[in-house]
Amino acid sequence: MAEEHTEECSGSCEGCAHSDSCGSKPQDMRAPANAQSKIKKVIGVVSGKGGVGKSLVTASLARTMREKGYAVGIMDADITGPSIPKMYGIHEQAMGTQDGIYPCIAKDGTKIMSINLLMEDEEAPVIWRGPVIAGVVTQFWSDVIWGDLDYLFVDMPPGTGDVPLTVFQSLPVDGVIIVTSPQDLVQMIVKKAYNMARQMHIPILGVVENYSYLECPDCGKKINVFGESHIDEIAVDLGVEVLGKMPIDPKIARAVEDEQFYDAENPYLISAAEKIM
């Protein structure tokens, strides 16, 4: 039998079965930032499943904003599958003092913090339970000395588990961008991320589709490798914007493989960058 809705859940309904019908917002559980951090905007990059290129979109947005002259940082919150440091060719360990931990700095000036930068062996698996992983993400906010940043991009793990929940509750997230791909599961993928953000009262800035097509280098024809896209219809249904459609671009892929993403150019996310500003 369903539990009766009482006044007891008022003010902290994000975890109850009645969160959609409760009129109050979730209780403020945000963690304090490091005393030496001044961050103007926090943007989360999310997805309903893995393998859709979330880290690529995160790094591309960060790179675009760096090119515009903004001070940018990336928090790699995908603790069990970190990839941001390698994309930028960073393999050293982050340094710490009694005041906190300093993020590593890429060649383009982007500040980066990832679990890989705290481990002696970056290829060692992180075999931790959810609460421990979530605690590390909170420390990336509270203990890392980010300094003055215009934008902090948070590359979140896929799904709607402990870490995305921790980020939404603990960090002052100004908005999220949902990343997806043109496959049959796309509608469910987008809606999972969309519904979680809405339940947590986080603004949804829009959707980016990755792997949209492959452009033939000889004739320029667009080939739908993963099938016909339906992202426009889904975006209309949900009332969100499509902020970009990224093709399979060998130049961007090469920048990732060469660990030189600080030199990568991504013209496909201009609308996404403008939405963030």
N, C-alpha and C positions, 0 to 999 in steps of 0.2 A: 504493500500500500504506500502511495506517495506521501512523503513527509509534508505536513501542513506548513504553509508559509507564515511565519510569525515575525514579530518586530525584532527578534534577536539577531537576524541576519542583516539588519539595516546598517549600512556604512562599511561593510566588508563582505560583499556578495560575490566576489570574483570566483570563489571556490564552491559556492553553493549551487544547488540544482535550480534555483530561481533567479540566477544572475541576469537573465534576459528580461525578467519582469520587474526586478527591483529598480526603483527610481534613483537610488544613490550611487555615487561613484565608488570604486574600490578604495579601501583605506590606503593612505599614502605610506608606502613601505620603502621609499627611495633611500639608498645608501648615500652618505656624504662623499663628495669627491675629495681627492687629495687636496690638501691645503694649497699646494703649488700648481693646481690645475685650474685653468679658466677656459671652459669650453662653451662656445656659443650655441652650437647645434649638434644634436646626436641623431644620426640617421641609421636605422636598422635595415639590413638587407636579409630578407627571409624567403623561405620556400616551403612548400608542403611536402616535398620529397627531395632526396639527394640526386646528384648527377645532372642538375639542370644549369650549372654554371654560375652559382650564387657568388662564389669567391671571385670569379672573373668579372662579374658585374660590380662587385664591391670595389675591387682594385681599379676598374675602369672609371668608376665615378670619382674615386679618390684622385686618380691621375688627372682626370679632366679638371677637377677643382684646383689642383696644384698648378696646372698650366694657366689657370685664370689668376694665379697669384695668391690664393688663399692658403692659410696654414692648416694642414690636414693631418689627421691620424687615422690609423686602422686598428681596431681591436679585433683580433682573431678569436672569436668566441666559440669557434668549432674546435673544442678541446681535443676530441678524439680523432679529428681529421684535419689538422691544421695545414694550410697550404700557402698562406700569404707570404711568410718570410722567404720561402724558396722562390716564389715568383719574382721577388725583388733581389734575389741573390744574397740574402742575409743568412749567415750561418753561425755568427758569433753569439755568445750569451749576453743577455741583458745585465747591466750592472746595477747594484743596489747600494743604498746608504741607509742610515737610520731614519732618514726622512721619507724613503720610499724607493721604488724601482724606476729606473730610467728606461724608456722605450728605446729600441734601436732606431737608427735613422737611415733611410734608404738614400740612394744617390740623388734623387730628386727632392729630398727634404721631407718626405713623408715619414711620420713617426709611427712605428709598428710595435705592437706587443702581442705575443703569441706564446703558448705553452712551449713551443719548440725553442724559444729563446731562453728558457729557464732550465732546460734539460741538458745533461752532459751528452747524451746520445739522441740526436733529433729523429732518428729512425726507430727508437724504442716505442713500443705501443703504450698508450695511456689506458691502463686497465683500472678505472676508477668507477665507483658508483655515482649515480646522478647527483646526490646532495653534495658530494665532494667537488664534482665538476662545476656545479652551480656556484659553490663557494669561491672557486678560483676566478670565475667570471666577475663576481662581485669585487674581488681583490684587484682585478684589472682596472676597475673603476676607482676604488678607494685608495689603493696602495701605489698605483703607477703615477709618476710625475709627468703628466702630459704637457704641462706648461700652458701657453696661450695657443688655443686652437680655434679656428673658425668652424671646422667640421670634424667630428669624430664619426667614422663609419664603423658599424658593428657588423662583422661577418658572422651570422648566426648559423648554428647547425640546422639541418633540415628537420622538419616535423614540428610538433607542438608540445614537446616535453619539458623537462626541468630547466634547461638552459634558456630557451626562449622565454619561458615564464619568469625566470629570474631577471633577465634583461628588462622585460617589460615592467616588472615590479620595482626593480632596484635602480634603474637608470632613468634619467629624465628624457625619454625618447621623444623627439619632436615629430617623428613620422617614420613610416616603413615603406620600402619598395619591395614588391613581391616579384620573384623571378620564377619563370615557368618555361615550358618548351611546347612545341606543337605536336603533342601526342594525344591519344585517346583519353588518357587520364588527366588531361590538363584542367578540365572543369573542376574535378574533385581536388586537385592539387591547389589551385588558386583559392577555392572556397574554404579549404581548411585553414590556410594562412589568413585569409580575409576574415573569417569568423573569429579566429583567436584574437587578432588585432582589435576587432570591434568589441569583443567581450572585455578586453583589457583597456578600452577607451584610448587606443593609440591611433592617431590619424594615419590613414592610408593614402600615400602620395600617388600611387599608381602601380602599374604592372609593366615589367620588361620581359619580352619573350626572347629567349636565346635559341640558337640552332634553327632560326626561322627558315633559312634557305641556304643553298650553296650557289654561288654565282660562277657560271662557266667562264674560265679565263680566256677562252677563244671567242665565244659569241656573245657572252654577257647574259645568257638566259638564266633565269632563276629556277633552280631545281629544289623542289620540296622533299628533301631527304627523309624527313620524319613525318611526312603527310601534310595535308592541308591544314592551315592554321585556322583556329576558331577563337582566337584571343579577342578579336574585336567584338564579336557577339557576346562573349562572356563578360567583357568589360562593361558593355552597355547594360547587361542584365544586373551587374553588381553596382553600377553607378560609379565606376572608377575610370581613370585615364590609362590609355596605353602609352607609355613613355618612351618606348623604343622597341625595335625588332632587330636583333643582332643576327647576322648570318654566320655561317662557319667561315671564318676569315683566316687563311693560312698565316698572314702577317702577325695577327694577334696571338695565334697559337705558337708561332715561332718565338715571340717575345717571352711567352710563358716558359717554353722549353729551354730557352737560352738564359733564363733567370734575369731578364733585362726588362721587366715590365715598367720600370721607371722611364723607358724610352718609347713605350707603346702608345699608339694613337688609336682612339676609338671614336669615330665620327657618328656612330649609331646611337649614342646616348645624349645627344645635345638637348633634347626635350627633357630628359630626366635631370640633367644638370641644371637647367633653367627652373625646373619645378622645385628643386632644393633651395635655390637662392632666395 
